[in-house]
Amino acid sequence: MNVSEAIYVAIGSIRAHKLRSFLTLLGLIIGVMTLILVMTIVQGANVYVEEKVANLGTNVFRVSRTPLAVTNFEEFIRAQRNKNLEISDVQAVREVCRDCLEVGAEVTATTTVKAGNEVGEDVSLRGVTANMADIGTTAIEEGRYLSQFEERSGSPVCVLGSEVAEQLFAYTSAVGKTVRIANEDHLVVGVAERVGTVLGQSQDNFVIIPISAFFKIFGPRRSVTIQVKAPDSVRLEPAIDQVRLVLRSRRHVGYNSPDNFYIATSDTFLSLWSSISSSFFMVFIMISSIASIVGGIVIMNIMLVSVTERTKEIGIRRAVGARQRDILWQFLVEALALCVVGGFVGVAGGFLIALVVRQLTPFPVSLKWWVAAIGLILSTLIGIFFGIYPARKASRLDPIEALRAE
């Protein structure tokens, strides 16, 4: 029996028992579908985090009082005891750090912004130094960014995020208008380009004001985040070392004591996300693997039933000259055909669900051809592993005893 004939017989057997074949493949389909869905979501999330969350740049890092994410309670308590980072720290870093191209600062709060009868609630208010235009990723769509003079003088000016601008000035340009922030009027000098959402959270619901104006409103007691830009990625590590040395000296940190501040680069964001996503990924892989193994066991059982049902057919084939390896090949190809069909259905179902998730939710999804290839390879391996035993059993049937079977 050649390969094409074996495939033809296998497909004919599947078509003759459509419902049984579908129920047989259900576990495998669910396993492959789960695998495809998880991998597309994880891949999409990785790209999403890299582009929208960890987009500091390869030559930019930030220094903050508390970490990006707290991994244990002891670290949380220790971080709360850290001294605030102050504007004087920013000035000291600027004066000492030779490998720092730009040193800026940012401080945040949540407030309400008003313009006439329109109100924007829970707006992120960012007090920044003027050089954050060169350090950060905020791009201006209309108007301009804050100037050095406005920073030094604490001028009541602001840049609106696109969502705030649309909410307060839906039918007109926001530039040149006045908004009220914490009972202080601020002139709008620019509107930022739309960024979109990150995992459903809007990135355009913000207002930027000079950091000196921020301290006039809220006082200087809030800790700032220091943003540092090195000339290039090669000089990033020397810049980090210099900043660490300056801050440890100013904050009187002992030689053997850990930093009482946290330094983060884009790699810090990515490694943090990787540690989080890998745990979820492994859990879902285990779930899909269990479903696939159960599906493989069901396929093996059905193939054993098929061998029993077709014992006389096997005897006739042996009687007319079929060899043991012909029978082995026939049933093995049938198991493979079942699993490959299940693999195709699982891949198609996984991609379809992934597309629905991308359309109906803010969760990112990335469809890659190699994800489909992994699903098909998995189903093929399951077909070989769980199909070999029934195929060997069929090939070893005694031809005479097989012909006597009813």
N, C-alpha and C positions, 0 to 999 in steps of 0.2 A: 504494500500500500504506500503510494507516494504522499507527499505533504498535502497537495491540493485535494486529493481524494479524502484524506483524513479530516481536513478542514470542512469539506463539503458534508461529510457524514456528521461531524460535530454540530455544524450549524443546523442541519436537518433535525437532529435530536432536540436542539434548543427550541426550534420553531414548532416541533410536534408537542412540546409540553411548555407552552408559554408561561402559564400561571405558576407552574412548579419551578420553572427556571427563574422567574422574577422573585418568588419567595425565597428561593435558594440564595439568590444574589443580594437580598435585601441587607443583610449584615455587612457584606463587603461594600455595597454601595454607600451605606451610611458611614462606614469607616473612611473610605476614600473621600467622600464628600466633606466630612469633618476635617480631614487632613488638608484638603485644598482650601477650604474656607479659612482655617486657622493660619495657614501659610500666607495667603493673600492679604489677610488683615495685618499680620505681623510685619510682612514686607512693606505694606503701605504705611504702617505706623513708623517703621524705621526711616523711610524716606521723608515722611511728614515731620518727624522730630528733627531730622538733620537739616531740613530746609527752613522750618518755621520756628522751632524752639531753640535748637542749638546753632543758631545762625550768628554767633558772635564774630565769626571770622577766625582764620588760622593765626592771626597776630594780635588778637584782642583777648583780654581777660578781665575779670571783675573781682573785687575784694569786698566782702560783706561781713557783718557781725555774726550772722547765723548762716547755716549751710543751706544748700538748695533743697535738700530733703533730709529729714531726721530719720535715721535708721534704728535708733533705740532710745529709750527713755533717759538713760544716763547722759547721752550726747545732747538731748534736748535741754536738760537741766544745766549742763555745763555751758551750752551756748547762751542761755538766758543770763548767765553771770558775766558774759563778755562785755567789756567797755564799748560804748558807742564809738563808731568811726566819725570823726569830725572834719570840718572844712580845713582846720589846721593840719590834719593828717594829709589831706590832698595837697596842700601847699608844700609840705615837707617832701612828699614824694616827687612833686614837680622839680624841686630844687636839687634833689640828690640823685634821682634815677637817670643815669646817662643813656640807657637803652630804651627809655620811654619816649616815644614820639609825641603822644598826647596823653594827658592825665585829666580826666573829667570826673564829675560826681553827679549822682542822682539820688533823690529822696522822694518817697511816695506817700500818698494818703488817699482816702476815699472821701468824696465830697459831692455836693449838689451844685449844678451849674444852671443859671437862669439867663434867659434873654426874652424880655417882654413877658408874655404869658406862657412861654414854653419853658419846660423844666427838664433837665437831664439828671436823673438820679443814679447813685452808685457809680459815679464817674471816677476813674483813676486819675488823680492829680499828680503830675510829675514835676518836681522842681529840679532843673538841670543847669549845668554850666553850658555856656554857649558852644564850647568845642565838642559837645555831644553830637553836634551835626556831623562832625568828621569821625567820631568814634562809633556812634550807634548806627542802627539800620533804618531809622525813620527818614523816609523820603518825602519831600514837599511837593504837593500837587498844584497848589495855588498859593501865591504870596511868597513868604520867605520864612527862614528860621530865626531864632532869637539872636541878637547881636551881643558882642562883648560889652558894649556900652550899657545895654539894657541889663545885662547880668551884674555889672559893677554898681549900677545905680538902683537896682531893684525896681525897674520900671514895671508898671502894671500892664504887661502885654502877654499874649498867649498864642499858642498854636493848637488848633483843635484837631482831634481825630475825626476821620470822615463820618463816623456814625453820629458823633456829637454835633458836627456841623449840619448834617442832614436833619437831625432832630430839632435843633434850635432855629435853623434857617433853611426850611425846606424848599422855598421857592426863590431864593436869592443867594448871592454870594455872601459868605460869612466874613471875608476879609474886609477890614475897615469898620466892622460892627463892634458893639460892646457887649460883653457878657459879664454876669455877676458871679464871682467866686468867693464864697465865705464873706459875704457882705462887702466885697471890694469889686469895683468895676475894672475890667481888663479889656484892652483893645486887642482885637483879633488881627494878627499880622500874617498868619498862614494857616493852611489846611493840609494835613498829611494825606499821603496816598493811602488808598484802602489796602488793608492787609488781609482781612477775612477773619476766619475763626480758627482756633486751635482746640480740637476735641469739643466743639460746641461753644467755646468761650470766645466772645468777640475780642479782637485785638485792636479795635478802632474806637473803643469807648474810653477815650482819655483826653486830657488837656495838659499841655506843657507850658510851664511858666518859668521865669528865671529862678534859680535856686535861692537867690537873695530875697526875692519877693515871697517865696514859699516860707522862708524863715520869719519874715515880717508877719505873716498870717498865723503860722502855727508855732513859732518859737524855734530856737536852735537845739532843742533837746532830742530831736530824732536822729537816729543813726543814718549816715549816708552810705551809699554804695559807690565805691571808687571804681571807675572804668578806665582801663589803661590800654593804649594802643602802642605796640612795638613797631619799629620800622618794617620788619618782615618776620616771617615765621621762625627763621633761624635765630633771631635775637629775642624771641619770646621767652625762653627759659632764663637767659641772663636778666631780662627785665623783671621776671617774677622773683628771682633771687634777690635783686636789689630792693624791690618793693617790700619783700618779706623782711629783709634786714632792717630797713627804715622803720617799719611798723613795730617790729619786735623791740627795737631800741626805744622807740617813743613810748611803748606800752609796758616797758620794763619786764619783758618776758625772760625768764631764766634760760640758761644755756640748754639744760636738759628738759625744759618744759615745752609742751606743745603750743602751737600758735593759738592765740585767743581771737582769731579771725579766720575767715575761710576764703580761699582763692579758687576760682572756677574758670575753666576755659571751655571751649566748645567740646573738647574731648570729655570733660567732666560731665556735661549734660548727656553725651552719647553713652558713656560708660554707665551712668546712673540708669538711663532708659534700658540699656542692654541687660543689666542685672534684674530689672523689674520684668521686662518682656520675656526673658529667657525662662523665668519660673512659670509664667502662664503658658508659654509655648510648650514646655515639657509636660505640663499637666494635660493639655489638650492632645498632645501627641500620644500620651499614654492612653487617653480615652479612645482616640481613633484607632490605636493599635489593638486595643482590646476588642473593639467592634470588628476590626478586620480579621483578627484571629478567630473570633466566634463565627464570622462569615466563612472563613476557610474551613473550620470544622464542619459546618453545615454542608458546605460543598462536598467535603470528603464523604460524609454520611450519605448524601444523595447519590454520589457516584457509586458507593458500595451497593445501594439499593438498585441503581441502574445495572450494575454488573449482575446482580441476582436476577433481575427481570430479563436480562438479555443473555442468560447462560446458554440457551439453545442456539441463539444467533452466533455466539462465540464458537460453539461446537461446530456449527455448519461452516463458518469461516475457516476453522482449523482443518476441517475435513477436505475442503477444496484447495488447501495448500497454504493458508496464511500461517506465518511463523509467529513464535512467541513475541518477538519484537514488533511485528505488525500490529498485534492486538494491544501490546503495551503502548505503542505510538498512537493508536486510535483513541484509546481512553485518556491518555495524557493530553492529547490535542483537544479533546472534548472538554476536559477540565480547564485547560488554558483558554479555550474559546469562551467558556462561561465567565472566567475571571476577567478577561480582556473586555468583554461586553460590559460586565459590571464596572470595570475601571473607567470605561468611556462614559457610562451613565453617571458615575460618581463625580468624575471631573467636570462634566457638563453641568450637573446639579450644583456642585461647589462654586463654579464660576457664576452661574445664574444667581445663586443666593448672594454671592459677593457683590454682584452688580446691583442687586436690590438694596443691600446694605449701604452701598455707596450713594445710591439715589435718595434713599429715605432717611439716612442718618448722617451726622457730621463725621462719622468714623471713617478714616482713610482706608482705601483698599488699592492694592497694586496687583494687576494681573500679569503674570510672567509665564512665558512658554515653558520654562524649566519646571515650574510648579506642576503643570499638567504632565510633564514627562515623569516626574517623581511619582505621581499618582498611578500612571500606567505601569511603571516599573514595579511598584509595590503590588499591584493586582496581579501582574505576571508572576512575580516571585511566590505569591500566595497560591496561584494556580499550580505551579510546579511542585511546591512543598506539599500541599494537601492533595494533589492529584496523583502523586507517584505511587502511593500505597494502593488505592483502588485499581490503578492501571496494572501494577505488578500482580495483584490478586487475579485480575481478569486474564492476564497472559499465562498464568500458571495453572489455569483450569485444565483438568484432564479432558481431552477431546471426546472420548467415549462417554464419560460420565456427563459431560455437557450436552451431548446429543440425546441422552436419556431424559434430560430435564423437561418438565412440562411447564 
